[in-house]
């Protein structure tokens, strides 16, 4: 039988980010666009947090009676996850503004 030690990662809830943009056709040759990304300047959730555990900890509640789940044999320190939030998935830059113009000749 294969055994494993359960993860102690702390889950995060969903959050919403709203963007706003506009496009204005001034005439047949000029178009102006602009907008705001992350309108309400919502900070991303901290990911990668772990509760940690000590050797011999009773992880029965975490295992939920799953076959092969074993208590840890080595300590794992708790982690706040600071600095781990992935900018590939979360908006870490905050509110941003943009403006642009297109001219046809």
DSSP file (Angstrom, degrees, kcal/mol; ACC not computed):
  #  RESIDUE AA STRUCTURE BP1 BP2  ACC     N-H-->O    O-->H-N    N-H-->O    O-->H-N    TCO  KAPPA ALPHA  PHI   PSI    X-CA   Y-CA   Z-CA
    1    1 A X              0   0    0      0, 0.0     2,-0.3     0, 0.0    67,-0.0   0.000 360.0 360.0 360.0 138.5    0.0    0.0    0.0
    2    2 A X        -     0   0    0     65,-0.0     2,-0.3    67,-0.0     0, 0.0  -0.667 360.0-158.4 -84.0 137.1    1.2    3.5   -0.9
    3    3 A X        -     0   0    0     -2,-0.3     2,-0.3    66,-0.0    66,-0.2  -0.826  11.2-179.5-115.6 158.5    1.3    6.0    2.0
    4    4 A X  B     -a   69   0A   0     64,-2.0    66,-2.6    -2,-0.3     2,-0.5  -0.984  27.4-126.9-149.9 156.9    1.3    9.7    2.0
    5    5 A X        -     0   0    0     -2,-0.3    66,-0.1    64,-0.2    64,-0.1  -0.936  40.3-117.3-103.9 128.3    1.4   12.6    4.4
    6    6 A X        -     0   0    0     -2,-0.5     2,-0.1    64,-0.5    57,-0.1  -0.227  24.9-108.8 -68.2 153.5   -1.4   15.1    3.8
    7    7 A X        -     0   0    0      1,-0.1    -1,-0.1    55,-0.1    43,-0.0  -0.442  15.7-156.6 -72.5 152.5   -0.9   18.7    2.8
    8    8 A X        +     0   0    0     -2,-0.1    43,-2.4     2,-0.1    44,-0.2  -0.032  39.6 148.0-118.5  29.2   -1.6   21.4    5.3
    9    9 A X  B     -B   50   0B   0     41,-0.2     2,-0.6    42,-0.1    41,-0.3  -0.350  46.4-129.4 -64.2 143.1   -2.2   24.1    2.7
   10   10 A X        -     0   0    0     39,-2.7    39,-0.3    -2,-0.0    38,-0.3  -0.853  23.5-132.8 -96.4 124.0   -4.7   26.8    3.7
   11   11 A X        -     0   0    0     -2,-0.6     2,-0.3    36,-0.1    -1,-0.0  -0.290  14.8-142.0 -72.6 159.6   -7.3   27.4    1.0
   12   12 A X        -     0   0    0     33,-0.1     2,-0.1    -2,-0.0    -1,-0.0  -0.900  11.7-123.7-121.4 153.4   -8.3   30.8   -0.2
   13   13 A X        -     0   0    0     -2,-0.3    32,-0.1     1,-0.1     2,-0.1  -0.393  35.7 -90.1 -87.3 169.7  -11.7   32.2   -1.2
   14   14 A X        -     0   0    0     -2,-0.1     2,-0.3    31,-0.0    -1,-0.1  -0.404  40.3-172.0 -75.6 154.7  -12.6   33.8   -4.5
   15   15 A X        -     0   0    0     -2,-0.1     2,-0.4    30,-0.0    30,-0.0  -0.982  14.3-130.9-144.8 157.0  -12.3   37.5   -5.1
   16   16 A X        -     0   0    0     -2,-0.3     2,-0.4     2,-0.0    26,-0.1  -0.843  11.0-165.3-114.2 144.6  -13.4   39.7   -7.9
   17   17 A X        -     0   0    0     -2,-0.4     2,-0.4    24,-0.1    -2,-0.0  -0.995  11.5-154.9-125.0 133.4  -11.5   42.4   -9.9
   18   18 A X        -     0   0    0     -2,-0.4    21,-3.3    19,-0.0    22,-0.3  -0.902   7.1-168.2-112.7 138.0  -13.4   44.9  -12.1
   19   19 A X        -     0   0    0     -2,-0.4     2,-0.4    19,-0.2    18,-0.2  -0.840   3.6-159.3-116.7 157.1  -12.0   46.7  -15.1
   20   20 A X  E     +D   36   0C   0     16,-2.8    16,-2.9    -2,-0.3     2,-0.3  -1.000  14.6 169.1-137.9 136.2  -13.4   49.7  -17.0
   21   21 A X  E     -D   35   0C   0     -2,-0.4     2,-0.3    14,-0.3    14,-0.3  -0.970  11.8-163.6-143.8 160.5  -12.7   50.8  -20.5
   22   22 A X  E     -D   34   0C   0     12,-2.8    12,-1.9    -2,-0.3     2,-0.4  -0.967   5.2-160.3-142.4 157.1  -14.0   53.2  -23.1
   23   23 A X  E     -D   33   0C   0     -2,-0.3     2,-0.5    10,-0.2    10,-0.2  -0.987   9.0-172.5-140.7 126.9  -13.7   53.8  -26.8
   24   24 A X  E     -D   32   0C   0      8,-3.4     8,-3.0    -2,-0.4     2,-0.9  -0.974  14.9-152.8-128.4 119.7  -14.6   57.1  -28.5
   25   25 A X  E     -D   31   0C   0     -2,-0.5     6,-0.2     6,-0.2     3,-0.1  -0.809  13.4-176.1 -89.2 106.0  -14.6   57.6  -32.3
   26   26 A X        -     0   0    0      4,-1.5     2,-0.2    -2,-0.9    -1,-0.2   0.932  63.6 -36.1 -70.5 -47.8  -13.8   61.3  -32.7
   27   27 A X  S    S-     0   0    0      3,-1.4    -1,-0.2    -3,-0.1     3,-0.0  -0.811  83.8 -62.5-155.5-164.2  -14.2   61.3  -36.5
   28   28 A X  S    S+     0   0    0     -2,-0.2     3,-0.1     1,-0.2    -2,-0.0   0.706 131.7  32.3 -67.2 -18.7  -13.5   59.0  -39.5
   29   29 A X  S    S+     0   0    0      1,-0.1    75,-2.6    74,-0.1     2,-0.5   0.642 110.1  62.0-113.4 -17.5   -9.8   59.1  -38.9
   30   30 A X  E     + E   0 103C   0     73,-0.2    -4,-1.5    -3,-0.0    -3,-1.4  -0.944  48.9 175.3-122.3 129.8   -9.3   59.4  -35.1
   31   31 A X  E     -DE  25 102C   0     71,-2.6    71,-3.1    -2,-0.5     2,-0.4  -0.998  11.2-161.9-128.1 133.8  -10.3   56.9  -32.3
   32   32 A X  E     -DE  24 101C   0     -8,-3.0    -8,-3.4    -2,-0.4     2,-0.3  -0.937  10.2-179.5-116.4 137.9   -9.4   57.4  -28.6
   33   33 A X  E     +DE  23 100C   0     67,-2.8    67,-2.9    -2,-0.4     2,-0.3  -0.939   8.5 152.8-132.5 157.5   -9.5   54.7  -26.1
   34   34 A X  E     +DE  22  99C   0    -12,-1.9   -12,-2.8    -2,-0.3     2,-0.3  -0.977   5.2 154.2-169.0 171.5   -8.7   54.5  -22.3
   35   35 A X  E     -DE  21  98C   0     63,-2.3    63,-2.2    -2,-0.3     2,-0.4  -0.993  35.3-100.7 175.9-178.2   -9.5   52.7  -19.2
   36   36 A X  E     -DE  20  97C   0    -16,-2.9   -16,-2.8    -2,-0.3     2,-0.4  -0.999  23.0-152.1-131.1 128.9   -8.7   51.5  -15.7
   37   37 A X  E    S+ E   0  96C   0     59,-3.0    59,-2.1    -2,-0.4   -18,-0.2  -0.864  84.5  12.8-100.4 137.0   -7.6   48.0  -14.8
   38   38 A X  S >  S-     0   0    0     -2,-0.4     3,-2.3    57,-0.2    -1,-0.2   0.981  79.7-166.9  59.4  60.5   -8.4   46.7  -11.2
   39   39 A X  T 3  S+     0   0    0    -21,-3.3   -20,-0.1    -3,-0.4    -2,-0.1   0.801  80.9  40.2 -48.6 -43.8  -10.8   49.6  -10.7
   40   40 A X  T 3  S-     0   0    0    -22,-0.3    -1,-0.3    54,-0.0    -2,-0.1   0.281 107.9-120.8 -96.0  10.9  -11.2   49.2   -6.9
   41   41 A X    <   -     0   0    0     -3,-2.3     2,-0.4   -23,-0.2    -2,-0.1   0.908  41.3-174.0  52.6  51.6   -7.5   48.4   -6.4
   42   42 A X        -     0   0    0    -24,-0.1    52,-0.2    52,-0.1    -1,-0.2  -0.632  17.9-133.8 -79.1 128.1   -8.2   45.0   -4.8
   43   43 A X        -     0   0    0     -2,-0.4    49,-0.1     1,-0.1    -1,-0.0  -0.539  27.0-105.7 -79.0 147.9   -5.1   43.2   -3.5
   44   44 A X        -     0   0    0     47,-0.4     2,-0.1    -2,-0.2    -1,-0.1  -0.320  36.4-100.8 -71.2 157.0   -4.5   39.6   -4.4
   45   45 A X        -     0   0    0    -32,-0.1     2,-0.5     1,-0.1    -1,-0.1  -0.447  38.6-108.1 -70.9 149.6   -5.1   36.8   -1.9
   46   46 A X        -     0   0    0     -2,-0.1     3,-0.3    39,-0.1     2,-0.3  -0.717  41.7-167.8 -81.2 123.4   -2.0   35.4   -0.2
   47   47 A X        +     0   0    0     -2,-0.5    37,-0.3    34,-0.3    38,-0.2  -0.720  57.4  46.3-109.1 161.8   -1.4   31.9   -1.6
   48   48 A X        +     0   0    0      1,-0.3    33,-0.3   -38,-0.3    -1,-0.2   0.546  68.9 151.9  88.6   7.8    0.9   29.2   -0.3
   49   49 A X        -     0   0    0    -39,-0.3   -39,-2.7    -3,-0.3     2,-0.3  -0.466  21.5-172.1 -71.9 144.6    0.0   29.4    3.4
   50   50 A X  B     -BC   9  79B   0     29,-2.0    29,-2.0   -41,-0.3   -41,-0.2  -0.991  28.2-146.1-136.7 145.3    0.4   26.3    5.4
   51   51 A X        -     0   0    0    -43,-2.4    27,-0.3    -2,-0.3   -42,-0.1   0.746  41.7-152.4 -79.7 -24.0   -0.5   25.4    8.9
   52   52 A X        -     0   0    0     25,-0.2     2,-0.3   -44,-0.2    25,-0.2   0.008   5.7-136.4  74.4 172.1    2.5   23.1    9.4
   53   53 A X  B     -F   76   0D   0     23,-2.0    23,-2.8    21,-0.0     2,-0.3  -0.981   4.2-124.8-161.5 162.0    2.7   20.1   11.8
   54   54 A X    >   -     0   0    0     -2,-0.3     3,-2.2    21,-0.2    18,-0.2  -0.784  46.9 -82.0-108.8 155.0    5.0   18.5   14.2
   55   55 A X  T 3  S+     0   0    0     -2,-0.3    18,-0.2     1,-0.3     3,-0.1  -0.296 119.3  20.8 -55.6 136.5    6.2   14.8   14.1
   56   56 A X  T 3  S+     0   0    0     16,-1.9    -1,-0.3     1,-0.2    17,-0.1   0.500  87.6 156.6  82.1   3.7    3.6   12.6   15.6
   57   57 A X    <   -     0   0    0     -3,-2.2     2,-1.0    15,-0.2    -1,-0.2  -0.308  49.2-117.6 -60.5 144.8    0.8   15.1   15.1
   58   58 A X        +     0   0    0      1,-0.1     3,-0.3    13,-0.1    -1,-0.1  -0.761  38.9 170.9 -87.4 105.1   -2.6   13.6   14.8
   59   59 A X     >  +     0   0    0     -2,-1.0     4,-3.0     1,-0.2     3,-0.4   0.045  36.5 121.1-102.8  25.6   -3.8   14.4   11.4
   60   60 A X  H  >>S+     0   0    0      1,-0.3     4,-2.3     2,-0.2     5,-0.6   0.887  75.2  52.3 -55.6 -40.9   -6.8   12.2   11.5
   61   61 A X  H  45S+     0   0    0     -3,-0.3    -1,-0.3     1,-0.2    -2,-0.1   0.862 112.6  45.1 -65.5 -34.4   -9.1   15.2   10.8
   62   62 A X  H  45S+     0   0    0     -3,-0.4    -2,-0.2     1,-0.2    -1,-0.2   0.897 114.1  48.4 -74.6 -40.7   -7.0   16.1    7.8
   63   63 A X  H ><5S-     0   0    0     -4,-3.0     3,-1.2   -57,-0.1    -2,-0.2   0.843  87.7-153.6 -68.7 -34.0   -6.9   12.6    6.4
   64   64 A X  T 3<5 -     0   0    0     -4,-2.3    -3,-0.1    -5,-0.3    -4,-0.1   0.794  67.9 -60.2  63.6  26.8  -10.6   12.0    6.9
   65   65 A X  T 3 <S+     0   0    0     -5,-0.6    -1,-0.2     1,-0.2     2,-0.1   0.653  88.2 164.5  76.4  15.1  -10.0    8.3    7.2
   66   66 A X    X   -     0   0    0     -3,-1.2     3,-1.5    -6,-0.2    -1,-0.2  -0.428  44.8-104.6 -66.9 137.7   -8.4    8.1    3.7
   67   67 A X  T 3  S+     0   0    0      1,-0.2    -1,-0.1    -2,-0.1     3,-0.1  -0.393 102.4  17.9 -64.5 137.2   -6.4    4.8    3.2
   68   68 A X  T 3  S+     0   0    0      1,-0.3   -64,-2.0   -65,-0.1     2,-0.3   0.275  84.2 138.3  88.9 -10.4   -2.7    5.3    3.3
   69   69 A X  B <   -a    4   0A   0     -3,-1.5     2,-0.3   -66,-0.2    -1,-0.3  -0.548  31.9-175.6 -72.0 126.2   -2.7    8.6    5.1
   70   70 A X        -     0   0    0    -66,-2.6   -64,-0.5    -2,-0.3     2,-0.1  -0.849  29.7-100.8-124.1 157.5    0.0    8.6    7.8
   71   71 A X        -     0   0    0     -2,-0.3   -13,-0.1     1,-0.1   -16,-0.1  -0.449  52.8 -94.5 -70.5 149.8    1.1   11.0   10.5
   72   72 A X        -     0   0    0    -15,-0.2   -16,-1.9   -18,-0.2   -15,-0.2  -0.297  26.2-164.4 -68.4 150.5    4.2   13.0    9.6
   73   73 A X  S    S+     0   0    0    -18,-0.2     2,-0.3     1,-0.1   -18,-0.1   0.488  76.8  47.4-108.6  -9.4    7.7   11.9   10.6
   74   74 A X  S    S-     0   0    0    -20,-0.1    -1,-0.1     2,-0.0   -18,-0.1  -0.972  90.9-105.7-131.1 147.1    9.4   15.2   10.0
   75   75 A X        -     0   0    0     -2,-0.3     2,-0.4    -3,-0.1   -21,-0.2  -0.347  24.8-161.9 -71.1 151.1    8.4   18.7   11.2
   76   76 A X  B     -F   53   0D   0    -23,-2.8   -23,-2.0   -25,-0.1     2,-0.1  -0.980  16.8-135.6-131.1 120.8    6.9   21.2    8.8
   77   77 A X        -     0   0    0     -2,-0.4   -25,-0.2   -25,-0.2     2,-0.1  -0.411  26.0-104.8 -74.1 149.2    6.9   24.8    9.9
   78   78 A X        -     0   0    0    -27,-0.3     2,-0.4    -2,-0.1   -27,-0.2  -0.412  37.4-156.4 -67.8 150.6    3.9   27.0    9.3
   79   79 A X  B     -C   50   0B   0    -29,-2.0   -29,-2.0     1,-0.1   -27,-0.1  -0.995  22.4-153.1-134.9 137.6    4.2   29.5    6.5
   80   80 A X        -     0   0    0     -2,-0.4   -31,-0.3   -31,-0.2     3,-0.1   0.677  38.2-130.4 -79.5 -17.8    2.4   32.7    5.9
   81   81 A X    >   +     0   0    0    -33,-0.3     3,-2.2     1,-0.2     4,-0.4   0.520  45.9 165.9  80.8   4.2    2.9   32.3    2.1
   82   82 A X  T 3   +     0   0    0      1,-0.3    -1,-0.2     2,-0.1    -2,-0.1  -0.302  66.7  14.5 -57.8 131.2    4.2   35.9    1.9
   83   83 A X  T 3  S+     0   0    0     -3,-0.1    -1,-0.3     1,-0.0   -35,-0.1   0.486 104.3  93.9  85.2   3.0    5.9   36.5   -1.4
   84   84 A X    <   +     0   0    0     -3,-2.2    -2,-0.1   -37,-0.3   -36,-0.1   0.621  44.6 120.1-102.8 -15.3    4.5   33.3   -3.0
   85   85 A X        -     0   0    0     -4,-0.4     2,-0.5   -38,-0.2   -39,-0.1  -0.305  66.5-126.5 -56.3 123.6    1.4   34.8   -4.7
   86   86 A X    >>  -     0   0    0      1,-0.1     4,-2.2    -2,-0.1     3,-1.4  -0.608  13.2-156.5 -81.8 119.7    1.8   34.1   -8.4
   87   87 A X  T 34 S+     0   0    0     -2,-0.5     5,-0.2     1,-0.3    -1,-0.1   0.632  91.7  70.3 -69.1 -10.4    1.6   37.1  -10.7
   88   88 A X  T 34 S+     0   0    0      1,-0.1    -1,-0.3     3,-0.1     3,-0.1   0.751 115.1  22.3 -73.7 -23.4    0.7   34.7  -13.5
   89   89 A X  T <4 S+     0   0    0     -3,-1.4     2,-0.3     1,-0.1    -2,-0.2   0.658 123.5  49.6-113.2 -25.6   -2.7   34.0  -11.8
   90   90 A X  S  < S-     0   0    0     -4,-2.2     2,-1.1   -46,-0.0    -1,-0.1  -0.883  81.2-113.5-123.6 149.1   -3.3   37.1   -9.7
   91   91 A X        +     0   0    0     -2,-0.3   -47,-0.4     1,-0.2     3,-0.1  -0.699  40.8 164.5 -81.2 101.5   -3.1   40.8  -10.3
   92   92 A X        +     0   0    0     -2,-1.1    -1,-0.2    -5,-0.2    -5,-0.1   0.487  62.6  69.9 -97.0  -4.6   -0.2   41.9   -8.1
   93   93 A X  S    S-     0   0    0      1,-0.2    -1,-0.2    -6,-0.1     2,-0.1   0.696  86.6-150.1 -88.1 -19.9    0.3   45.4   -9.7
   94   94 A X        +     0   0    0    -52,-0.2    -1,-0.2    -3,-0.1     2,-0.1  -0.454  52.5   1.2  83.5-160.3   -2.9   47.0   -8.4
   95   95 A X        +     0   0    0     -2,-0.1     2,-0.3   -56,-0.1   -57,-0.2  -0.393  67.4 179.4 -69.3 137.0   -4.8   49.8  -10.2
   96   96 A X  E     -E   37   0C   0    -59,-2.1   -59,-3.0    -2,-0.1     2,-0.3  -0.984  14.7-150.3-138.5 149.2   -3.5   50.9  -13.6
   97   97 A X  E     -E   36   0C   0     -2,-0.3     2,-0.3   -61,-0.2   -61,-0.2  -0.874  14.0-176.4-116.5 149.6   -4.6   53.4  -16.1
   98   98 A X  E     +E   35   0C   0    -63,-2.2   -63,-2.3    -2,-0.3     2,-0.3  -0.995   7.5 179.7-145.6 153.3   -4.2   53.4  -19.9
   99   99 A X  E     +E   34   0C   0     -2,-0.3     2,-0.3   -65,-0.3   -65,-0.3  -0.988   8.9 169.7-148.7 146.5   -4.9   55.7  -22.8
  100  100 A X  E     -E   33   0C   0    -67,-2.9   -67,-2.8    -2,-0.3     2,-0.4  -0.982  17.1-150.2-154.8 163.5   -4.3   55.3  -26.5
  101  101 A X  E     -E   32   0C   0     -2,-0.3     2,-0.4   -69,-0.2   -69,-0.2  -0.998   2.5-161.2-140.2 141.5   -5.1   56.9  -29.9
  102  102 A X  E     -E   31   0C   0    -71,-3.1   -71,-2.6    -2,-0.4     2,-0.4  -0.991   9.6-173.0-123.8 130.0   -5.5   55.4  -33.3
  103  103 A X  E     -E   30   0C   0     -2,-0.4     2,-0.5   -73,-0.2   -73,-0.2  -0.981   8.8-155.9-123.4 133.0   -5.3   57.7  -36.4
  104  104 A X              0   0    0    -75,-2.6    -2,-0.0    -2,-0.4   -76,-0.0  -0.907 360.0 360.0-107.6 134.0   -6.0   56.5  -40.0
  105  105 A X              0   0    0     -2,-0.5    -1,-0.1     0, 0.0   -76,-0.1   0.375 360.0 360.0-116.4 360.0   -4.4   58.4  -42.9
